[in-house]
Amino acid sequence: MNWLFKFFPHPDYAAKFSFAVVYALLASVSVRLFYGPGKIYSSGITGIAQILSTLSNRLIGFEVPVSLMLLLLNLPLFFLGWHKIGHKFTFFTGITVVLTSVFMQIIPSEVLSKDPVICAIFGGATMGAGIGYALKNGLSSGGLDFISIAVRKKTGKSIGSISIFFNFLIMIAAGILFGWQSALYSALAIFVCGKVTDAVFTKQKKMQVTIITRFPDEVVHTIQDHIRRGITIIHEAEGAYRHDKQTVLITVVTRYELPLLRQAMRESDPKAFVSIADNVQILGRFYEEQL
């Protein structure tokens, strides 16, 4: 669909708006079709909005819609995103939150299943796919995503793992207020959501690549033409079988960049030996795109 956005005055903005619509639909479907009927509380600000919406019925006699509560809770967190993450990122996150609130209001609540396990698994997977898709395309679902991204920049931890930690408090609150059975099913949904987020948002997963080649200059030039990554060069490596001279190249890429790396190797040295170590931890500088 990217070709379609070229006809807009600002194609990048049009693309991001379409990504926001996709997330808003997935999140709204998750809440309205799975979390609501299963009495399950979502992760992040959406879960807090659900809890406050339920409490409002007890405290003031009528239920404040989850959609309105979601919008109100996100307002103060926009300031964190504006100053700590990026203006463009925060602006489009605001659009995403507004669209999510609108879709949650207009999508009817349908009972596909009352089994809380089914609702937790499918609701969590749908929500996690939406969050991961949004983050992968430079957006956020708002709320705790702002905090999770800020913490990830400081610690290097994955978005999904950070979200699971923060959302533990939501599970405890749901258990105290609405019963521990609801809390346990919500915990299952939060866990599934976090794992699916990690599976979709591949830009945060780092991989160490070791390349043994006879044509280091061609390989380095081609890789850096495809990917913005530094490369360490080790000269005069020797093969144990033929004792021929090779050059070892070491770099780190994200899983999202792996197809670009494969393409670069096919173009520069298809016979090179390439070893890839998954999920490495980085200490030091590692270039990441601005959100």
Summary of the structure (lengths in Angstrom):
residues: 291
radius of gyration: 22.6
end to end distance: 21.5
largest distance: 82.0
contacts: 981
relative contact order: 0.13
helix: 65%
strand: 10%
